[in-house]
Amino acid sequence: MKEGIHPEYHEVVASCVCGSEVQLGSTTTTIRVEICSACHPFYTGQQKIVDTEGRVDRFMKRYRQDKKEAKTG
């Protein structure tokens, strides 16, 4: 390996806006993130699930109606 061309790799503390800190290895001096696994809704169990059942039911109802018209027509 060539000398002097590789970045220096050292221990860094990555901090989140929620106050959580994790020690990592990096070539940068500081790491700041807006969201982490301690405050992300997916990991905390506060994720909202989008209900698309109404759209699917409406599509199926329309599909069944078109299918019935094709058989009778």
CHARMM internal coordinates of N, CA and C (Angstrom, degrees):
IC EDIT
DIST 1 N 1 CA 1.4476
DIST 1 CA 1 C 1.5255
ANGL 1 N 1 CA 1 C 109.60
DIST 1 C 2 N 1.3078
ANGL 1 CA 1 C 2 N 114.89
DIHE 1 N 1 CA 1 C 2 N 144.37
DIST 2 N 2 CA 1.4598
ANGL 1 C 2 N 2 CA 119.26
DIHE 1 CA 1 C 2 N 2 CA 178.25
DIST 2 CA 2 C 1.5195
ANGL 2 N 2 CA 2 C 110.05
DIHE 1 C 2 N 2 CA 2 C -75.30
DIST 2 C 3 N 1.2902
ANGL 2 CA 2 C 3 N 115.94
DIHE 2 N 2 CA 2 C 3 N 143.92
DIST 3 N 3 CA 1.4628
ANGL 2 C 3 N 3 CA 121.95
DIHE 2 CA 2 C 3 N 3 CA 179.85
DIST 3 CA 3 C 1.5288
ANGL 3 N 3 CA 3 C 109.86
DIHE 2 C 3 N 3 CA 3 C -85.48
DIST 3 C 4 N 1.3367
ANGL 3 CA 3 C 4 N 116.19
DIHE 3 N 3 CA 3 C 4 N 140.30
DIST 4 N 4 CA 1.4545
ANGL 3 C 4 N 4 CA 121.41
DIHE 3 CA 3 C 4 N 4 CA 172.74
DIST 4 CA 4 C 1.5170
ANGL 4 N 4 CA 4 C 116.37
DIHE 3 C 4 N 4 CA 4 C 85.05
DIST 4 C 5 N 1.3407
ANGL 4 CA 4 C 5 N 119.10
DIHE 4 N 4 CA 4 C 5 N 1.21
DIST 5 N 5 CA 1.4662
ANGL 4 C 5 N 5 CA 119.45
DIHE 4 CA 4 C 5 N 5 CA -179.53
DIST 5 CA 5 C 1.5279
ANGL 5 N 5 CA 5 C 112.50
DIHE 4 C 5 N 5 CA 5 C -106.93
DIST 5 C 6 N 1.3073
ANGL 5 CA 5 C 6 N 117.76
DIHE 5 N 5 CA 5 C 6 N -10.19
DIST 6 N 6 CA 1.4564
ANGL 5 C 6 N 6 CA 121.16
DIHE 5 CA 5 C 6 N 6 CA -177.16
DIST 6 CA 6 C 1.5299
ANGL 6 N 6 CA 6 C 110.79
DIHE 5 C 6 N 6 CA 6 C -95.23
DIST 6 C 7 N 1.3451
ANGL 6 CA 6 C 7 N 117.22
DIHE 6 N 6 CA 6 C 7 N 138.82
DIST 7 N 7 CA 1.4638
ANGL 6 C 7 N 7 CA 119.47
DIHE 6 CA 6 C 7 N 7 CA -179.83
DIST 7 CA 7 C 1.5291
ANGL 7 N 7 CA 7 C 111.20
DIHE 6 C 7 N 7 CA 7 C -69.88
DIST 7 C 8 N 1.3122
ANGL 7 CA 7 C 8 N 115.67
DIHE 7 N 7 CA 7 C 8 N 155.59
DIST 8 N 8 CA 1.4577
ANGL 7 C 8 N 8 CA 121.25
DIHE 7 CA 7 C 8 N 8 CA 179.79
DIST 8 CA 8 C 1.5283
ANGL 8 N 8 CA 8 C 109.13
DIHE 7 C 8 N 8 CA 8 C -80.69
DIST 8 C 9 N 1.3027
ANGL 8 CA 8 C 9 N 116.70
DIHE 8 N 8 CA 8 C 9 N 127.28
DIST 9 N 9 CA 1.4648
ANGL 8 C 9 N 9 CA 123.57
DIHE 8 CA 8 C 9 N 9 CA -177.70
DIST 9 CA 9 C 1.5212
ANGL 9 N 9 CA 9 C 108.16
DIHE 8 C 9 N 9 CA 9 C -105.20
DIST 9 C 10 N 1.3446
ANGL 9 CA 9 C 10 N 117.06
DIHE 9 N 9 CA 9 C 10 N 123.64
DIST 10 N 10 CA 1.4554
ANGL 9 C 10 N 10 CA 120.07
DIHE 9 CA 9 C 10 N 10 CA -177.61
DIST 10 CA 10 C 1.5312
ANGL 10 N 10 CA 10 C 111.29
DIHE 9 C 10 N 10 CA 10 C -146.18
DIST 10 C 11 N 1.3278
ANGL 10 CA 10 C 11 N 116.95
DIHE 10 N 10 CA 10 C 11 N 171.50
DIST 11 N 11 CA 1.4617
ANGL 10 C 11 N 11 CA 123.00
DIHE 10 CA 10 C 11 N 11 CA 179.37
DIST 11 CA 11 C 1.5322
ANGL 11 N 11 CA 11 C 109.91
DIHE 10 C 11 N 11 CA 11 C -72.45
DIST 11 C 12 N 1.3471
ANGL 11 CA 11 C 12 N 115.69
DIHE 11 N 11 CA 11 C 12 N 135.21
DIST 12 N 12 CA 1.4606
ANGL 11 C 12 N 12 CA 122.28
DIHE 11 CA 11 C 12 N 12 CA -178.93
DIST 12 CA 12 C 1.5237
ANGL 12 N 12 CA 12 C 108.29
DIHE 11 C 12 N 12 CA 12 C -136.47
DIST 12 C 13 N 1.3168
ANGL 12 CA 12 C 13 N 117.12
DIHE 12 N 12 CA 12 C 13 N 147.28
DIST 13 N 13 CA 1.4612
ANGL 12 C 13 N 13 CA 121.43
DIHE 12 CA 12 C 13 N 13 CA 175.19
DIST 13 CA 13 C 1.5254
ANGL 13 N 13 CA 13 C 107.97
DIHE 12 C 13 N 13 CA 13 C -97.95
DIST 13 C 14 N 1.3419
ANGL 13 CA 13 C 14 N 116.86
DIHE 13 N 13 CA 13 C 14 N 119.42
DIST 14 N 14 CA 1.4594
ANGL 13 C 14 N 14 CA 122.09
DIHE 13 CA 13 C 14 N 14 CA 175.86
DIST 14 CA 14 C 1.5197
ANGL 14 N 14 CA 14 C 107.38
DIHE 13 C 14 N 14 CA 14 C -92.00
DIST 14 C 15 N 1.3279
ANGL 14 CA 14 C 15 N 116.69
DIHE 14 N 14 CA 14 C 15 N 124.25
DIST 15 N 15 CA 1.4599
ANGL 14 C 15 N 15 CA 120.34
DIHE 14 CA 14 C 15 N 15 CA -177.43
DIST 15 CA 15 C 1.5241
ANGL 15 N 15 CA 15 C 110.63
DIHE 14 C 15 N 15 CA 15 C -117.06
DIST 15 C 16 N 1.3262
ANGL 15 CA 15 C 16 N 114.48
DIHE 15 N 15 CA 15 C 16 N 141.88
DIST 16 N 16 CA 1.4604
ANGL 15 C 16 N 16 CA 122.68
DIHE 15 CA 15 C 16 N 16 CA 179.78
DIST 16 CA 16 C 1.5278
ANGL 16 N 16 CA 16 C 108.20
DIHE 15 C 16 N 16 CA 16 C -104.58
DIST 16 C 17 N 1.3228
ANGL 16 CA 16 C 17 N 116.91
DIHE 16 N 16 CA 16 C 17 N 160.15
DIST 17 N 17 CA 1.4606
ANGL 16 C 17 N 17 CA 119.98
DIHE 16 CA 16 C 17 N 17 CA 178.67
DIST 17 CA 17 C 1.5230
ANGL 17 N 17 CA 17 C 112.05
DIHE 16 C 17 N 17 CA 17 C -67.40
DIST 17 C 18 N 1.3364
ANGL 17 CA 17 C 18 N 117.94
DIHE 17 N 17 CA 17 C 18 N -18.76
DIST 18 N 18 CA 1.4655
ANGL 17 C 18 N 18 CA 121.02
DIHE 17 CA 17 C 18 N 18 CA 178.38
DIST 18 CA 18 C 1.5263
ANGL 18 N 18 CA 18 C 111.52
DIHE 17 C 18 N 18 CA 18 C -78.32
DIST 18 C 19 N 1.3265
ANGL 18 CA 18 C 19 N 117.34
DIHE 18 N 18 CA 18 C 19 N -10.93
DIST 19 N 19 CA 1.4582
ANGL 18 C 19 N 19 CA 121.58
DIHE 18 CA 18 C 19 N 19 CA 178.93
DIST 19 CA 19 C 1.5155
ANGL 19 N 19 CA 19 C 113.77
DIHE 18 C 19 N 19 CA 19 C 105.51
DIST 19 C 20 N 1.3022
ANGL 19 CA 19 C 20 N 117.82
DIHE 19 N 19 CA 19 C 20 N -7.95
DIST 20 N 20 CA 1.4591
ANGL 19 C 20 N 20 CA 122.14
DIHE 19 CA 19 C 20 N 20 CA 179.08
DIST 20 CA 20 C 1.5281
ANGL 20 N 20 CA 20 C 110.12
DIHE 19 C 20 N 20 CA 20 C -72.47
DIST 20 C 21 N 1.3246
ANGL 20 CA 20 C 21 N 116.00
DIHE 20 N 20 CA 20 C 21 N 140.33
DIST 21 N 21 CA 1.4647
ANGL 20 C 21 N 21 CA 120.73
DIHE 20 CA 20 C 21 N 21 CA 178.90
DIST 21 CA 21 C 1.5196
ANGL 21 N 21 CA 21 C 109.90
DIHE 20 C 21 N 21 CA 21 C -129.97
DIST 21 C 22 N 1.3272
ANGL 21 CA 21 C 22 N 115.95
DIHE 21 N 21 CA 21 C 22 N 141.52
DIST 22 N 22 CA 1.4562
ANGL 21 C 22 N 22 CA 122.95
DIHE 21 CA 21 C 22 N 22 CA 179.85
DIST 22 CA 22 C 1.5172
ANGL 22 N 22 CA 22 C 107.87
DIHE 21 C 22 N 22 CA 22 C -133.37
DIST 22 C 23 N 1.3050
ANGL 22 CA 22 C 23 N 116.76
DIHE 22 N 22 CA 22 C 23 N 136.59
DIST 23 N 23 CA 1.4623
ANGL 22 C 23 N 23 CA 120.44
DIHE 22 CA 22 C 23 N 23 CA 178.89
DIST 23 CA 23 C 1.5257
ANGL 23 N 23 CA 23 C 108.75
DIHE 22 C 23 N 23 CA 23 C -92.12
DIST 23 C 24 N 1.3255
ANGL 23 CA 23 C 24 N 115.25
DIHE 23 N 23 CA 23 C 24 N 126.67
DIST 24 N 24 CA 1.4623
ANGL 23 C 24 N 24 CA 122.74
DIHE 23 CA 23 C 24 N 24 CA -177.02
DIST 24 CA 24 C 1.5193
ANGL 24 N 24 CA 24 C 110.07
DIHE 23 C 24 N 24 CA 24 C -131.72
DIST 24 C 25 N 1.3005
ANGL 24 CA 24 C 25 N 114.62
DIHE 24 N 24 CA 24 C 25 N 172.55
DIST 25 N 25 CA 1.4508
ANGL 24 C 25 N 25 CA 121.08
DIHE 24 CA 24 C 25 N 25 CA 171.14
DIST 25 CA 25 C 1.5134
ANGL 25 N 25 CA 25 C 108.48
DIHE 24 C 25 N 25 CA 25 C -106.00
DIST 25 C 26 N 1.3220
ANGL 25 CA 25 C 26 N 117.52
DIHE 25 N 25 CA 25 C 26 N 133.87
DIST 26 N 26 CA 1.4545
ANGL 25 C 26 N 26 CA 120.72
DIHE 25 CA 25 C 26 N 26 CA -177.37
DIST 26 CA 26 C 1.5250
ANGL 26 N 26 CA 26 C 110.34
DIHE 25 C 26 N 26 CA 26 C -158.36
DIST 26 C 27 N 1.3189
ANGL 26 CA 26 C 27 N 115.77
DIHE 26 N 26 CA 26 C 27 N 167.86
DIST 27 N 27 CA 1.4579
ANGL 26 C 27 N 27 CA 120.96
DIHE 26 CA 26 C 27 N 27 CA 175.52
DIST 27 CA 27 C 1.5218
ANGL 27 N 27 CA 27 C 111.05
DIHE 26 C 27 N 27 CA 27 C -93.87
DIST 27 C 28 N 1.3426
ANGL 27 CA 27 C 28 N 117.82
DIHE 27 N 27 CA 27 C 28 N -9.94
DIST 28 N 28 CA 1.4611
ANGL 27 C 28 N 28 CA 121.14
DIHE 27 CA 27 C 28 N 28 CA 177.72
DIST 28 CA 28 C 1.5239
ANGL 28 N 28 CA 28 C 110.20
DIHE 27 C 28 N 28 CA 28 C -90.23
DIST 28 C 29 N 1.3109
ANGL 28 CA 28 C 29 N 116.48
DIHE 28 N 28 CA 28 C 29 N 169.25
DIST 29 N 29 CA 1.4668
ANGL 28 C 29 N 29 CA 119.80
DIHE 28 CA 28 C 29 N 29 CA -178.95
DIST 29 CA 29 C 1.5202
ANGL 29 N 29 CA 29 C 112.47
DIHE 28 C 29 N 29 CA 29 C -90.87
DIST 29 C 30 N 1.3388
ANGL 29 CA 29 C 30 N 118.15
DIHE 29 N 29 CA 29 C 30 N -35.32
DIST 30 N 30 CA 1.4676
ANGL 29 C 30 N 30 CA 121.61
DIHE 29 CA 29 C 30 N 30 CA 178.63
DIST 30 CA 30 C 1.5179
ANGL 30 N 30 CA 30 C 109.70
DIHE 29 C 30 N 30 CA 30 C -137.84
DIST 30 C 31 N 1.3328
ANGL 30 CA 30 C 31 N 114.97
DIHE 30 N 30 CA 30 C 31 N 148.75
DIST 31 N 31 CA 1.4588
ANGL 30 C 31 N 31 CA 120.68
DIHE 30 CA 30 C 31 N 31 CA 175.86
DIST 31 CA 31 C 1.5195
ANGL 31 N 31 CA 31 C 107.09
DIHE 30 C 31 N 31 CA 31 C -130.90
DIST 31 C 32 N 1.3352
ANGL 31 CA 31 C 32 N 116.37
DIHE 31 N 31 CA 31 C 32 N 124.43
DIST 32 N 32 CA 1.4615
ANGL 31 C 32 N 32 CA 121.71
DIHE 31 CA 31 C 32 N 32 CA 176.26
DIST 32 CA 32 C 1.5192
ANGL 32 N 32 CA 32 C 107.82
DIHE 31 C 32 N 32 CA 32 C -124.24
DIST 32 C 33 N 1.3370
ANGL 32 CA 32 C 33 N 116.19
DIHE 32 N 32 CA 32 C 33 N 130.72
DIST 33 N 33 CA 1.4574
ANGL 32 C 33 N 33 CA 121.10
DIHE 32 CA 32 C 33 N 33 CA 179.66
DIST 33 CA 33 C 1.5232
ANGL 33 N 33 CA 33 C 109.32
DIHE 32 C 33 N 33 CA 33 C -122.80
DIST 33 C 34 N 1.3271
ANGL 33 CA 33 C 34 N 116.63
DIHE 33 N 33 CA 33 C 34 N 154.04
DIST 34 N 34 CA 1.4568
ANGL 33 C 34 N 34 CA 121.59
DIHE 33 CA 33 C 34 N 34 CA 179.94
DIST 34 CA 34 C 1.5175
ANGL 34 N 34 CA 34 C 112.01
DIHE 33 C 34 N 34 CA 34 C -84.34
DIST 34 C 35 N 1.3243
ANGL 34 CA 34 C 35 N 117.45
DIHE 34 N 34 CA 34 C 35 N -29.20
DIST 35 N 35 CA 1.4607
ANGL 34 C 35 N 35 CA 120.89
DIHE 34 CA 34 C 35 N 35 CA -176.82
DIST 35 CA 35 C 1.5224
ANGL 35 N 35 CA 35 C 108.84
DIHE 34 C 35 N 35 CA 35 C -145.82
DIST 35 C 36 N 1.3297
ANGL 35 CA 35 C 36 N 116.08
DIHE 35 N 35 CA 35 C 36 N 142.00
DIST 36 N 36 CA 1.4634
ANGL 35 C 36 N 36 CA 120.75
DIHE 35 CA 35 C 36 N 36 CA -178.53
DIST 36 CA 36 C 1.5282
ANGL 36 N 36 CA 36 C 109.01
DIHE 35 C 36 N 36 CA 36 C -136.45
DIST 36 C 37 N 1.3074
ANGL 36 CA 36 C 37 N 117.01
DIHE 36 N 36 CA 36 C 37 N -177.88
DIST 37 N 37 CA 1.4656
ANGL 36 C 37 N 37 CA 120.38
DIHE 36 CA 36 C 37 N 37 CA -178.79
DIST 37 CA 37 C 1.5235
ANGL 37 N 37 CA 37 C 112.24
DIHE 36 C 37 N 37 CA 37 C -68.57
DIST 37 C 38 N 1.3221
ANGL 37 CA 37 C 38 N 118.55
DIHE 37 N 37 CA 37 C 38 N -17.98
DIST 38 N 38 CA 1.4648
ANGL 37 C 38 N 38 CA 121.37
DIHE 37 CA 37 C 38 N 38 CA 178.64
DIST 38 CA 38 C 1.5263
ANGL 38 N 38 CA 38 C 111.87
DIHE 37 C 38 N 38 CA 38 C -78.82
DIST 38 C 39 N 1.3366
ANGL 38 CA 38 C 39 N 117.68
DIHE 38 N 38 CA 38 C 39 N -23.22
DIST 39 N 39 CA 1.4655
ANGL 38 C 39 N 39 CA 119.52
DIHE 38 CA 38 C 39 N 39 CA -177.48
DIST 39 CA 39 C 1.5314
ANGL 39 N 39 CA 39 C 113.55
DIHE 38 C 39 N 39 CA 39 C -124.52
DIST 39 C 40 N 1.3267
ANGL 39 CA 39 C 40 N 119.08
DIHE 39 N 39 CA 39 C 40 N -2.57
DIST 40 N 40 CA 1.4632
ANGL 39 C 40 N 40 CA 121.33
DIHE 39 CA 39 C 40 N 40 CA 179.56
DIST 40 CA 40 C 1.5251
ANGL 40 N 40 CA 40 C 109.77
DIHE 39 C 40 N 40 CA 40 C -72.46
DIST 40 C 41 N 1.3403
ANGL 40 CA 40 C 41 N 118.66
DIHE 40 N 40 CA 40 C 41 N 133.25
DIST 41 N 41 CA 1.4675
ANGL 40 C 41 N 41 CA 121.36
DIHE 40 CA 40 C 41 N 41 CA -177.59
DIST 41 CA 41 C 1.5273
ANGL 41 N 41 CA 41 C 114.03
DIHE 40 C 41 N 41 CA 41 C -57.45
DIST 41 C 42 N 1.3181
ANGL 41 CA 41 C 42 N 118.48
DIHE 41 N 41 CA 41 C 42 N -31.57
DIST 42 N 42 CA 1.4636
ANGL 41 C 42 N 42 CA 120.24
DIHE 41 CA 41 C 42 N 42 CA 179.83
DIST 42 CA 42 C 1.5206
ANGL 42 N 42 CA 42 C 111.13
DIHE 41 C 42 N 42 CA 42 C -64.65
DIST 42 C 43 N 1.3160
ANGL 42 CA 42 C 43 N 117.41
DIHE 42 N 42 CA 42 C 43 N -41.94
DIST 43 N 43 CA 1.4581
ANGL 42 C 43 N 43 CA 121.69
DIHE 42 CA 42 C 43 N 43 CA -177.33
DIST 43 CA 43 C 1.5226
ANGL 43 N 43 CA 43 C 113.06
DIHE 42 C 43 N 43 CA 43 C -82.83
DIST 43 C 44 N 1.3278
ANGL 43 CA 43 C 44 N 117.99
DIHE 43 N 43 CA 43 C 44 N -24.63
DIST 44 N 44 CA 1.4611
ANGL 43 C 44 N 44 CA 120.74
DIHE 43 CA 43 C 44 N 44 CA -178.67
DIST 44 CA 44 C 1.5188
ANGL 44 N 44 CA 44 C 112.66
DIHE 43 C 44 N 44 CA 44 C -88.86
DIST 44 C 45 N 1.3336
ANGL 44 CA 44 C 45 N 118.08
DIHE 44 N 44 CA 44 C 45 N -9.25
DIST 45 N 45 CA 1.4584
ANGL 44 C 45 N 45 CA 121.49
DIHE 44 CA 44 C 45 N 45 CA 179.36
DIST 45 CA 45 C 1.5157
ANGL 45 N 45 CA 45 C 113.29
DIHE 44 C 45 N 45 CA 45 C 84.96
DIST 45 C 46 N 1.3059
ANGL 45 CA 45 C 46 N 118.62
DIHE 45 N 45 CA 45 C 46 N 13.01
DIST 46 N 46 CA 1.4585
ANGL 45 C 46 N 46 CA 122.12
DIHE 45 CA 45 C 46 N 46 CA 179.96
DIST 46 CA 46 C 1.5246
ANGL 46 N 46 CA 46 C 111.79
DIHE 45 C 46 N 46 CA 46 C -105.07
DIST 46 C 47 N 1.3153
ANGL 46 CA 46 C 47 N 116.64
DIHE 46 N 46 CA 46 C 47 N 19.80
DIST 47 N 47 CA 1.4563
ANGL 46 C 47 N 47 CA 120.97
DIHE 46 CA 46 C 47 N 47 CA -178.21
DIST 47 CA 47 C 1.5173
ANGL 47 N 47 CA 47 C 109.66
DIHE 46 C 47 N 47 CA 47 C -72.18
DIST 47 C 48 N 1.3257
ANGL 47 CA 47 C 48 N 117.09
DIHE 47 N 47 CA 47 C 48 N 136.44
DIST 48 N 48 CA 1.4533
ANGL 47 C 48 N 48 CA 122.28
DIHE 47 CA 47 C 48 N 48 CA 177.18
DIST 48 CA 48 C 1.5229
ANGL 48 N 48 CA 48 C 107.91
DIHE 47 C 48 N 48 CA 48 C -92.78
DIST 48 C 49 N 1.3166
ANGL 48 CA 48 C 49 N 116.14
DIHE 48 N 48 CA 48 C 49 N 129.03
DIST 49 N 49 CA 1.4596
ANGL 48 C 49 N 49 CA 121.04
DIHE 48 CA 48 C 49 N 49 CA 179.54
DIST 49 CA 49 C 1.5209
ANGL 49 N 49 CA 49 C 107.80
DIHE 48 C 49 N 49 CA 49 C -95.09
DIST 49 C 50 N 1.3142
ANGL 49 CA 49 C 50 N 116.43
DIHE 49 N 49 CA 49 C 50 N 129.19
DIST 50 N 50 CA 1.4514
ANGL 49 C 50 N 50 CA 121.55
DIHE 49 CA 49 C 50 N 50 CA 179.85
DIST 50 CA 50 C 1.5192
ANGL 50 N 50 CA 50 C 108.08
DIHE 49 C 50 N 50 CA 50 C -78.44
DIST 50 C 51 N 1.3193
ANGL 50 CA 50 C 51 N 115.97
DIHE 50 N 50 CA 50 C 51 N 125.92
DIST 51 N 51 CA 1.4586
ANGL 50 C 51 N 51 CA 121.36
DIHE 50 CA 50 C 51 N 51 CA -177.97
DIST 51 CA 51 C 1.5205
ANGL 51 N 51 CA 51 C 109.04
DIHE 50 C 51 N 51 CA 51 C -89.98
DIST 51 C 52 N 1.3203
ANGL 51 CA 51 C 52 N 116.76
DIHE 51 N 51 CA 51 C 52 N 111.77
DIST 52 N 52 CA 1.4603
ANGL 51 C 52 N 52 CA 121.57
DIHE 51 CA 51 C 52 N 52 CA 179.57
DIST 52 CA 52 C 1.5179
ANGL 52 N 52 CA 52 C 111.44
DIHE 51 C 52 N 52 CA 52 C -106.03
DIST 52 C 53 N 1.3234
ANGL 52 CA 52 C 53 N 117.03
DIHE 52 N 52 CA 52 C 53 N 12.07
DIST 53 N 53 CA 1.4592
ANGL 52 C 53 N 53 CA 120.49
DIHE 52 CA 52 C 53 N 53 CA -177.36
DIST 53 CA 53 C 1.5218
ANGL 53 N 53 CA 53 C 111.30
DIHE 52 C 53 N 53 CA 53 C -60.30
DIST 53 C 54 N 1.3078
ANGL 53 CA 53 C 54 N 118.27
DIHE 53 N 53 CA 53 C 54 N -38.52
DIST 54 N 54 CA 1.4554
ANGL 53 C 54 N 54 CA 121.35
DIHE 53 CA 53 C 54 N 54 CA 179.54
DIST 54 CA 54 C 1.5140
ANGL 54 N 54 CA 54 C 111.75
DIHE 53 C 54 N 54 CA 54 C -60.20
DIST 54 C 55 N 1.3012
ANGL 54 CA 54 C 55 N 117.73
DIHE 54 N 54 CA 54 C 55 N -41.51
DIST 55 N 55 CA 1.4594
ANGL 54 C 55 N 55 CA 121.27
DIHE 54 CA 54 C 55 N 55 CA 179.69
DIST 55 CA 55 C 1.5229
ANGL 55 N 55 CA 55 C 111.31
DIHE 54 C 55 N 55 CA 55 C -67.66
DIST 55 C 56 N 1.3160
ANGL 55 CA 55 C 56 N 116.42
DIHE 55 N 55 CA 55 C 56 N -41.64
DIST 56 N 56 CA 1.4632
ANGL 55 C 56 N 56 CA 120.37
DIHE 55 CA 55 C 56 N 56 CA -179.30
DIST 56 CA 56 C 1.5203
ANGL 56 N 56 CA 56 C 109.82
DIHE 55 C 56 N 56 CA 56 C -66.34
DIST 56 C 57 N 1.3293
ANGL 56 CA 56 C 57 N 117.13
DIHE 56 N 56 CA 56 C 57 N -45.29
DIST 57 N 57 CA 1.4627
ANGL 56 C 57 N 57 CA 120.49
DIHE 56 CA 56 C 57 N 57 CA 178.71
DIST 57 CA 57 C 1.5215
ANGL 57 N 57 CA 57 C 111.39
DIHE 56 C 57 N 57 CA 57 C -60.42
DIST 57 C 58 N 1.3204
ANGL 57 CA 57 C 58 N 116.79
DIHE 57 N 57 CA 57 C 58 N -41.82
DIST 58 N 58 CA 1.4624
ANGL 57 C 58 N 58 CA 120.54
DIHE 57 CA 57 C 58 N 58 CA 179.80
DIST 58 CA 58 C 1.5317
ANGL 58 N 58 CA 58 C 110.16
DIHE 57 C 58 N 58 CA 58 C -63.80
DIST 58 C 59 N 1.3315
ANGL 58 CA 58 C 59 N 117.24
DIHE 58 N 58 CA 58 C 59 N -41.53
DIST 59 N 59 CA 1.4596
ANGL 58 C 59 N 59 CA 120.95
DIHE 58 CA 58 C 59 N 59 CA 178.28
DIST 59 CA 59 C 1.5232
ANGL 59 N 59 CA 59 C 110.85
DIHE 58 C 59 N 59 CA 59 C -64.20
DIST 59 C 60 N 1.3457
ANGL 59 CA 59 C 60 N 116.80
DIHE 59 N 59 CA 59 C 60 N -45.67
DIST 60 N 60 CA 1.4619
ANGL 59 C 60 N 60 CA 120.38
DIHE 59 CA 59 C 60 N 60 CA -178.69
DIST 60 CA 60 C 1.5225
ANGL 60 N 60 CA 60 C 110.93
DIHE 59 C 60 N 60 CA 60 C -64.34
DIST 60 C 61 N 1.3173
ANGL 60 CA 60 C 61 N 117.45
DIHE 60 N 60 CA 60 C 61 N -38.54
DIST 61 N 61 CA 1.4611
ANGL 60 C 61 N 61 CA 120.94
DIHE 60 CA 60 C 61 N 61 CA 178.97
DIST 61 CA 61 C 1.5272
ANGL 61 N 61 CA 61 C 109.98
DIHE 60 C 61 N 61 CA 61 C -63.87
DIST 61 C 62 N 1.3145
ANGL 61 CA 61 C 62 N 116.62
DIHE 61 N 61 CA 61 C 62 N -43.27
DIST 62 N 62 CA 1.4569
ANGL 61 C 62 N 62 CA 121.10
DIHE 61 CA 61 C 62 N 62 CA 179.35
DIST 62 CA 62 C 1.5325
ANGL 62 N 62 CA 62 C 110.17
DIHE 61 C 62 N 62 CA 62 C -66.50
DIST 62 C 63 N 1.3277
ANGL 62 CA 62 C 63 N 117.36
DIHE 62 N 62 CA 62 C 63 N -40.65
DIST 63 N 63 CA 1.4557
ANGL 62 C 63 N 63 CA 121.77
DIHE 62 CA 62 C 63 N 63 CA -179.43
DIST 63 CA 63 C 1.5270
ANGL 63 N 63 CA 63 C 110.53
DIHE 62 C 63 N 63 CA 63 C -64.66
DIST 63 C 64 N 1.3289
ANGL 63 CA 63 C 64 N 116.75
DIHE 63 N 63 CA 63 C 64 N -44.08
DIST 64 N 64 CA 1.4687
ANGL 63 C 64 N 64 CA 120.51
DIHE 63 CA 63 C 64 N 64 CA 178.89
DIST 64 CA 64 C 1.5218
ANGL 64 N 64 CA 64 C 110.52
DIHE 63 C 64 N 64 CA 64 C -63.64
DIST 64 C 65 N 1.3407
ANGL 64 CA 64 C 65 N 117.21
DIHE 64 N 64 CA 64 C 65 N -39.09
DIST 65 N 65 CA 1.4504
ANGL 64 C 65 N 65 CA 120.74
DIHE 64 CA 64 C 65 N 65 CA -179.46
DIST 65 CA 65 C 1.5276
ANGL 65 N 65 CA 65 C 110.14
DIHE 64 C 65 N 65 CA 65 C -65.36
DIST 65 C 66 N 1.3238
ANGL 65 CA 65 C 66 N 118.16
DIHE 65 N 65 CA 65 C 66 N -43.87
DIST 66 N 66 CA 1.4597
ANGL 65 C 66 N 66 CA 121.71
DIHE 65 CA 65 C 66 N 66 CA 178.34
DIST 66 CA 66 C 1.5211
ANGL 66 N 66 CA 66 C 110.73
DIHE 65 C 66 N 66 CA 66 C -63.89
DIST 66 C 67 N 1.3178
ANGL 66 CA 66 C 67 N 117.48
DIHE 66 N 66 CA 66 C 67 N -36.51
DIST 67 N 67 CA 1.4560
ANGL 66 C 67 N 67 CA 121.96
DIHE 66 CA 66 C 67 N 67 CA -179.84
DIST 67 CA 67 C 1.5288
ANGL 67 N 67 CA 67 C 110.45
DIHE 66 C 67 N 67 CA 67 C -66.99
DIST 67 C 68 N 1.3397
ANGL 67 CA 67 C 68 N 117.13
DIHE 67 N 67 CA 67 C 68 N -40.65
DIST 68 N 68 CA 1.4656
ANGL 67 C 68 N 68 CA 121.17
DIHE 67 CA 67 C 68 N 68 CA 178.83
DIST 68 CA 68 C 1.5192
ANGL 68 N 68 CA 68 C 110.46
DIHE 67 C 68 N 68 CA 68 C -65.81
DIST 68 C 69 N 1.3353
ANGL 68 CA 68 C 69 N 117.99
DIHE 68 N 68 CA 68 C 69 N -41.10
DIST 69 N 69 CA 1.4611
ANGL 68 C 69 N 69 CA 121.69
DIHE 68 CA 68 C 69 N 69 CA 178.91
DIST 69 CA 69 C 1.5203
ANGL 69 N 69 CA 69 C 111.07
DIHE 68 C 69 N 69 CA 69 C -64.38
DIST 69 C 70 N 1.3106
ANGL 69 CA 69 C 70 N 118.23
DIHE 69 N 69 CA 69 C 70 N -35.18
DIST 70 N 70 CA 1.4576
ANGL 69 C 70 N 70 CA 122.12
DIHE 69 CA 69 C 70 N 70 CA 179.65
DIST 70 CA 70 C 1.5260
ANGL 70 N 70 CA 70 C 110.45
DIHE 69 C 70 N 70 CA 70 C -68.06
DIST 70 C 71 N 1.3331
ANGL 70 CA 70 C 71 N 118.03
DIHE 70 N 70 CA 70 C 71 N -36.69
DIST 71 N 71 CA 1.4606
ANGL 70 C 71 N 71 CA 121.40
DIHE 70 CA 70 C 71 N 71 CA 179.43
DIST 71 CA 71 C 1.5256
ANGL 71 N 71 CA 71 C 111.25
DIHE 70 C 71 N 71 CA 71 C -71.07
DIST 71 C 72 N 1.3284
ANGL 71 CA 71 C 72 N 118.14
DIHE 71 N 71 CA 71 C 72 N -38.00
DIST 72 N 72 CA 1.4600
ANGL 71 C 72 N 72 CA 121.21
DIHE 71 CA 71 C 72 N 72 CA -177.31
DIST 72 CA 72 C 1.5142
ANGL 72 N 72 CA 72 C 111.85
DIHE 71 C 72 N 72 CA 72 C -84.04
DIST 72 C 73 N 1.3106
ANGL 72 CA 72 C 73 N 118.97
DIHE 72 N 72 CA 72 C 73 N -23.59
DIST 73 N 73 CA 1.4596
ANGL 72 C 73 N 73 CA 122.46
DIHE 72 CA 72 C 73 N 73 CA -172.75
DIST 73 CA 73 C 1.4540
ANGL 73 N 73 CA 73 C 115.51
DIHE 72 C 73 N 73 CA 73 C -95.80
END
COOR INIT
IC SEED 1 N 1 CA 1 C
IC BUILD
